[in-house]
Amino acid sequence: MPATATLSSKFQISIPKAVRDELHWEAGQEFVFIPKDKGVLMMPVPGLDELAGIAKGARQDGYRDRKDRY
C-alpha cells in the first residue's frame, strides 16, 4: 500500500517516515514544488556540491542567451 498523508488546516503535510527513510531526506532540507497536471512533483533542491561537474563536456558555443529572445 502506498504511503499517504493528509493536508492539515494550516496547509501542511507530514512526509511519511518510510518515504523519508528511503529517500534519505532530513529535517531542514529545502524542496522545490513543480506543478504537473493535477498533481505536484516535489524534489529536494540540490546543493552546489551535487551540481559540480554536471555540465562536463558541454559545448560552449551555439547556446541561446537572453539577447536572443524577443
N, CA, C and O atoms as a Tinker XYZ file with bonds, in Angstrom:
   280  protein
     1  N      0.839000   -1.177000    0.000000    73     2
     2  CA     0.000000    0.000000    0.000000    64     1     3
     3  C      0.891000    1.249000    0.000000    63     2     4     5
     4  O      1.838000    1.330000    0.782000    81     3
     5  N      0.594000    2.227000   -0.874000    73     3     6
     6  CA     1.427000    3.427000   -0.914000    64     5     7
     7  C      1.265000    4.268000    0.355000    63     6     8     9
     8  O      0.219000    4.235000    1.004000    81     7
     9  N      2.298000    5.007000    0.694000    73     7    10
    10  CA     2.252000    5.892000    1.850000    64     9    11
    11  C      1.349000    7.078000    1.525000    63    10    12    13
    12  O      1.402000    7.619000    0.421000    81    11
    13  N      0.523000    7.479000    2.482000    73    11    14
    14  CA    -0.383000    8.605000    2.277000    64    13    15
    15  C     -0.215000    9.621000    3.399000    63    14    16    17
    16  O      0.331000    9.313000    4.458000    81    15
    17  N     -0.693000   10.837000    3.150000    73    15    18
    18  CA    -0.665000   11.899000    4.155000    64    17    19
    19  C     -1.906000   12.759000    3.953000    63    18    20    21
    20  O     -2.507000   12.749000    2.879000    81    19
    21  N     -2.288000   13.502000    4.988000    73    19    22
    22  CA    -3.461000   14.368000    4.942000    64    21    23
    23  C     -3.035000   15.822000    5.054000    63    22    24    25
    24  O     -2.189000   16.162000    5.881000    81    23
    25  N     -3.616000   16.680000    4.227000    73    23    26
    26  CA    -3.346000   18.108000    4.266000    64    25    27
    27  C     -4.037000   18.700000    5.494000    63    26    28    29
    28  O     -5.245000   18.534000    5.664000    81    27
    29  N     -3.282000   19.386000    6.347000    73    27    30
    30  CA    -3.833000   19.948000    7.583000    64    29    31
    31  C     -4.568000   21.261000    7.298000    63    30    32    33
    32  O     -4.510000   21.784000    6.185000    81    31
    33  N     -5.250000   21.780000    8.301000    73    31    34
    34  CA    -5.965000   23.050000    8.158000    64    33    35
    35  C     -5.004000   24.211000    7.935000    63    34    36    37
    36  O     -5.418000   25.277000    7.481000    81    35
    37  N     -3.721000   24.016000    8.251000    73    35    38
    38  CA    -2.686000   25.029000    8.007000    64    37    39
    39  C     -1.952000   24.767000    6.691000    63    38    40    41
    40  O     -0.901000   25.352000    6.431000    81    39
    41  N     -2.515000   23.881000    5.865000    73    39    42
    42  CA    -1.955000   23.516000    4.560000    64    41    43
    43  C     -0.563000   22.909000    4.678000    63    42    44    45
    44  O      0.322000   23.216000    3.878000    81    43
    45  N     -0.369000   22.053000    5.671000    73    43    46
    46  CA     0.894000   21.354000    5.864000    64    45    47
    47  C      0.677000   19.862000    5.672000    63    46    48    49
    48  O     -0.402000   19.337000    5.947000    81    47
    49  N      1.711000   19.193000    5.200000    73    47    50
    50  CA     1.689000   17.738000    5.016000    64    49    51
    51  C      2.936000   17.167000    5.661000    63    50    52    53
    52  O      4.039000   17.673000    5.451000    81    51
    53  N      2.766000   16.118000    6.442000    73    51    54
    54  CA     3.913000   15.399000    7.006000    64    53    55
    55  C      4.290000   14.281000    6.048000    63    54    56    57
    56  O      3.443000   13.491000    5.632000    81    55
    57  N      5.555000   14.225000    5.709000    73    55    58
    58  CA     6.033000   13.171000    4.801000    64    57    59
    59  C      6.181000   11.889000    5.608000    63    58    60    61
    60  O      6.866000   11.881000    6.632000    81    59
    61  N      5.549000   10.805000    5.164000    73    59    62
    62  CA     5.632000    9.546000    5.910000    64    61    63
    63  C      7.078000    9.103000    6.141000    63    62    64    65
    64  O      7.937000    9.285000    5.279000    81    63
    65  N      7.335000    8.524000    7.305000    73    63    66
    66  CA     8.682000    8.099000    7.701000    64    65    67
    67  C      9.290000    7.133000    6.696000    63    66    68    69
    68  O     10.482000    7.220000    6.401000    81    67
    69  N      8.495000    6.217000    6.166000    73    67    70
    70  CA     9.018000    5.239000    5.198000    64    69    71
    71  C      9.599000    5.950000    3.972000    63    70    72    73
    72  O     10.629000    5.535000    3.440000    81    71
    73  N      8.933000    7.026000    3.524000    73    71    74
    74  CA     9.405000    7.779000    2.360000    64    73    75
    75  C     10.678000    8.551000    2.723000    63    74    76    77
    76  O     11.652000    8.529000    1.971000    81    75
    77  N     10.669000    9.232000    3.875000    73    75    78
    78  CA    11.857000    9.985000    4.319000    64    77    79
    79  C     13.062000    9.076000    4.445000    63    78    80    81
    80  O     14.160000    9.435000    4.017000    81    79
    81  N     12.869000    7.901000    5.028000    73    79    82
    82  CA    13.987000    6.966000    5.207000    64    81    83
    83  C     14.509000    6.452000    3.870000    63    82    84    85
    84  O     15.719000    6.393000    3.656000    81    83
    85  N     13.604000    6.083000    2.976000    73    83    86
    86  CA    14.021000    5.530000    1.688000    64    85    87
    87  C     14.789000    6.554000    0.849000    63    86    88    89
    88  O     15.740000    6.202000    0.151000    81    87
    89  N     14.370000    7.836000    0.922000    73    87    90
    90  CA    14.999000    8.880000    0.107000    64    89    91
    91  C     16.067000    9.666000    0.862000    63    90    92    93
    92  O     16.666000   10.589000    0.310000    81    91
    93  N     16.306000    9.304000    2.119000    73    91    94
    94  CA    17.335000    9.942000    2.955000    64    93    95
    95  C     17.104000   11.444000    3.101000    63    94    96    97
    96  O     18.054000   12.225000    3.053000    81    95
    97  N     15.841000   11.852000    3.280000    73    95    98
    98  CA    15.510000   13.247000    3.494000    64    97    99
    99  C     15.671000   13.578000    4.964000    63    98   100   101
   100  O     15.342000   12.770000    5.832000    81    99
   101  N     16.182000   14.779000    5.240000    73    99   102
   102  CA    16.464000   15.220000    6.608000    64   101   103
   103  C     15.669000   16.485000    6.942000    63   102   104   105
   104  O     15.254000   17.224000    6.049000    81   103
   105  N     15.464000   16.719000    8.234000    73   103   106
   106  CA    14.795000   17.939000    8.690000    64   105   107
   107  C     15.613000   19.153000    8.262000    63   106   108   109
   108  O     16.841000   19.130000    8.340000    81   107
   109  N     14.949000   20.202000    7.815000    73   107   110
   110  CA    15.621000   21.417000    7.388000    64   109   111
   111  C     16.017000   21.433000    5.923000    63   110   112   113
   112  O     16.472000   22.458000    5.415000    81   111
   113  N     15.851000   20.314000    5.240000    73   111   114
   114  CA    16.195000   20.230000    3.826000    64   113   115
   115  C     15.214000   21.079000    3.020000    63   114   116   117
   116  O     14.027000   21.123000    3.346000    81   115
   117  N     15.692000   21.754000    1.973000    73   115   118
   118  CA    14.855000   22.620000    1.141000    64   117   119
   119  C     14.325000   21.835000   -0.060000    63   118   120   121
   120  O     15.037000   21.019000   -0.645000    81   119
   121  N     13.060000   22.095000   -0.421000    73   119   122
   122  CA    12.420000   21.389000   -1.528000    64   121   123
   123  C     11.833000   22.375000   -2.527000    63   122   124   125
   124  O     11.528000   23.517000   -2.183000    81   123
   125  N     11.677000   21.924000   -3.762000    73   123   126
   126  CA    11.023000   22.697000   -4.812000    64   125   127
   127  C      9.757000   21.933000   -5.204000    63   126   128   129
   128  O      9.748000   20.702000   -5.228000    81   127
   129  N      8.684000   22.679000   -5.512000    73   127   130
   130  CA     7.417000   22.089000   -5.918000    64   129   131
   131  C      7.149000   22.469000   -7.370000    63   130   132   133
   132  O      7.117000   23.651000   -7.711000    81   131
   133  N      6.955000   21.459000   -8.230000    73   131   134
   134  CA     6.754000   21.671000   -9.655000    64   133   135
   135  C      5.362000   21.154000  -10.018000    63   134   136   137
   136  O      5.118000   19.950000   -9.935000    81   135
   137  N      4.432000   22.051000  -10.425000    73   135   138
   138  CA     3.089000   21.604000  -10.807000    64   137   139
   139  C      3.143000   20.663000  -12.013000    63   138   140   141
   140  O      3.830000   20.947000  -12.994000    81   139
   141  N      2.424000   19.551000  -11.938000    73   139   142
   142  CA     2.351000   18.563000  -13.015000    64   141   143
   143  C      0.903000   18.118000  -13.165000    63   142   144   145
   144  O      0.383000   17.416000  -12.297000    81   143
   145  N      0.240000   18.514000  -14.255000    73   143   146
   146  CA    -1.159000   18.165000  -14.496000    64   145   147
   147  C     -2.003000   18.461000  -13.255000    63   146   148   149
   148  O     -2.146000   19.619000  -12.864000    81   147
   149  N     -2.558000   17.422000  -12.639000    73   147   150
   150  CA    -3.411000   17.600000  -11.461000    64   149   151
   151  C     -2.662000   17.316000  -10.169000    63   150   152   153
   152  O     -3.282000   17.202000   -9.111000    81   151
   153  N     -1.359000   17.202000  -10.233000    73   151   154
   154  CA    -0.550000   16.907000   -9.062000    64   153   155
   155  C      0.639000   17.838000   -8.961000    63   154   156   157
   156  O      0.677000   18.903000   -9.576000    81   155
   157  N      1.598000   17.414000   -8.178000    73   155   158
   158  CA     2.805000   18.225000   -7.990000    64   157   159
   159  C      3.993000   17.281000   -7.792000    63   158   160   161
   160  O      3.877000   16.241000   -7.143000    81   159
   161  N      5.122000   17.660000   -8.357000    73   159   162
   162  CA     6.374000   16.928000   -8.182000    64   161   163
   163  C      7.175000   17.670000   -7.127000    63   162   164   165
   164  O      7.434000   18.864000   -7.271000    81   163
   165  N      7.566000   16.981000   -6.078000    73   163   166
   166  CA     8.340000   17.588000   -5.001000    64   165   167
   167  C      9.735000   16.975000   -5.016000    63   166   168   169
   168  O      9.899000   15.758000   -4.935000    81   167
   169  N     10.736000   17.846000   -5.120000    73   167   170
   170  CA    12.113000   17.366000   -5.190000    64   169   171
   171  C     12.999000   18.191000   -4.280000    63   170   172   173
   172  O     12.770000   19.391000   -4.123000    81   171
   173  N     14.018000   17.572000   -3.668000    73   171   174
   174  CA    14.958000   18.349000   -2.873000    64   173   175
   175  C     15.795000   19.253000   -3.774000    63   174   176   177
   176  O     16.184000   18.864000   -4.875000    81   175
   177  N     16.065000   20.458000   -3.295000    73   175   178
   178  CA    16.925000   21.387000   -4.022000    64   177   179
   179  C     18.362000   20.888000   -3.861000    63   178   180   181
   180  O     18.829000   20.705000   -2.737000    81   179
   181  N     19.070000   20.665000   -4.979000    73   179   182
   182  CA    20.434000   20.146000   -4.869000    64   181   183
   183  C     21.398000   21.200000   -4.326000    63   182   184   185
   184  O     21.227000   22.396000   -4.563000    81   183
   185  N     22.396000   20.744000   -3.607000    73   183   186
   186  CA    23.446000   21.630000   -3.115000    64   185   187
   187  C     24.474000   21.875000   -4.198000    63   186   188   189
   188  O     24.527000   21.142000   -5.185000    81   187
   189  N     25.289000   22.898000   -4.019000    73   187   190
   190  CA    26.310000   23.212000   -5.018000    64   189   191
   191  C     27.273000   22.050000   -5.233000    63   190   192   193
   192  O     27.733000   21.821000   -6.351000    81   191
   193  N     27.579000   21.313000   -4.158000    73   191   194
   194  CA    28.495000   20.174000   -4.295000    64   193   195
   195  C     27.902000   19.080000   -5.177000    63   194   196   197
   196  O     28.641000   18.352000   -5.839000    81   195
   197  N     26.573000   18.956000   -5.193000    73   195   198
   198  CA    25.917000   17.945000   -6.036000    64   197   199
   199  C     25.889000   18.375000   -7.504000    63   198   200   201
   200  O     25.757000   17.530000   -8.390000    81   199
   201  N     26.010000   19.673000   -7.769000    73   199   202
   202  CA    25.966000   20.183000   -9.136000    64   201   203
   203  C     27.341000   20.257000   -9.784000    63   202   204   205
   204  O     27.442000   20.430000  -10.998000    81   203
   205  N     28.387000   20.129000   -9.002000    73   203   206
   206  CA    29.747000   20.219000   -9.534000    64   205   207
   207  C     29.972000   19.158000  -10.611000    63   206   208   209
   208  O     29.749000   17.970000  -10.382000    81   207
   209  N     30.416000   19.603000  -11.785000    73   207   210
   210  CA    30.731000   18.684000  -12.870000    64   209   211
   211  C     29.543000   18.249000  -13.702000    63   210   212   213
   212  O     29.695000   17.404000  -14.584000    81   211
   213  N     28.354000   18.805000  -13.450000    73   211   214
   214  CA    27.151000   18.360000  -14.144000    64   213   215
   215  C     27.194000   18.687000  -15.640000    63   214   216   217
   216  O     26.566000   17.991000  -16.439000    81   215
   217  N     27.928000   19.740000  -16.029000    73   215   218
   218  CA    27.971000   20.155000  -17.434000    64   217   219
   219  C     29.305000   19.811000  -18.089000    63   218   220   221
   220  O     29.684000   20.425000  -19.087000    81   219
   221  N     30.003000   18.852000  -17.544000    73   219   222
   222  CA    31.289000   18.454000  -18.110000    64   221   223
   223  C     31.107000   18.019000  -19.559000    63   222   224   225
   224  O     30.249000   17.189000  -19.861000    81   223
   225  N     31.912000   18.579000  -20.448000    73   223   226
   226  CA    31.848000   18.213000  -21.862000    64   225   227
   227  C     30.781000   18.964000  -22.640000    63   226   228   229
   228  O     30.601000   18.703000  -23.830000    81   227
   229  N     30.070000   19.886000  -22.010000    73   227   230
   230  CA    29.039000   20.651000  -22.712000    64   229   231
   231  C     29.680000   21.626000  -23.687000    63   230   232   233
   232  O     30.755000   22.168000  -23.429000    81   231
   233  N     29.006000   21.839000  -24.809000    73   231   234
   234  CA    29.503000   22.801000  -25.799000    64   233   235
   235  C     29.409000   24.204000  -25.238000    63   234   236   237
   236  O     28.444000   24.540000  -24.552000    81   235
   237  N     30.398000   25.019000  -25.524000    73   235   238
   238  CA    30.405000   26.397000  -25.042000    64   237   239
   239  C     29.961000   27.376000  -26.118000    63   238   240   241
   240  O     29.909000   28.582000  -25.874000    81   239
   241  N     29.641000   26.874000  -27.304000    73   239   242
   242  CA    29.161000   27.749000  -28.367000    64   241   243
   243  C     27.776000   27.286000  -28.805000    63   242   244   245
   244  O     27.366000   26.163000  -28.510000    81   243
   245  N     27.066000   28.150000  -29.503000    73   243   246
   246  CA    25.765000   27.782000  -30.034000    64   245   247
   247  C     24.646000   27.768000  -29.008000    63   246   248   249
   248  O     23.594000   27.185000  -29.269000    81   247
   249  N     24.834000   28.384000  -27.858000    73   247   250
   250  CA    23.769000   28.417000  -26.858000    64   249   251
   251  C     22.971000   29.705000  -27.020000    63   250   252   253
   252  O     23.467000   30.691000  -27.566000    81   251
   253  N     21.735000   29.686000  -26.541000    73   251   254
   254  CA    20.882000   30.886000  -26.597000    64   253   255
   255  C     21.122000   31.714000  -25.343000    63   254   256   257
   256  O     21.328000   31.188000  -24.250000    81   255
   257  N     21.089000   33.000000  -25.535000    73   255   258
   258  CA    21.259000   33.940000  -24.441000    64   257   259
   259  C     20.016000   34.812000  -24.342000    63   258   260   261
   260  O     19.164000   34.771000  -25.230000    81   259
   261  N     19.900000   35.583000  -23.301000    73   259   262
   262  CA    18.753000   36.480000  -23.159000    64   261   263
   263  C     18.665000   37.461000  -24.318000    63   262   264   265
   264  O     17.573000   37.906000  -24.671000    81   263
   265  N     19.802000   37.802000  -24.914000    73   263   266
   266  CA    19.808000   38.731000  -26.051000    64   265   267
   267  C     19.147000   38.113000  -27.283000    63   266   268   269
   268  O     18.736000   38.836000  -28.191000    81   267
   269  N     19.041000   36.777000  -27.323000    73   267   270
   270  CA    18.451000   36.091000  -28.472000    64   269   271
   271  C     16.930000   36.080000  -28.426000    63   270   272   273
   272  O     16.294000   35.683000  -29.402000    81   271
   273  N     16.336000   36.502000  -27.330000    73   271   274
   274  CA    14.880000   36.431000  -27.173000    64   273   275
   275  C     14.222000   37.698000  -27.692000    63   274   276   277
   276  O     14.864000   38.739000  -27.827000    81   275
   277  N     12.955000   37.593000  -27.974000    73   275   278
   278  CA    12.201000   38.742000  -28.493000    64   277   279
   279  C     11.816000   39.690000  -27.402000    63   278   280
   280  O     11.178000   40.709000  -27.666000    81   279
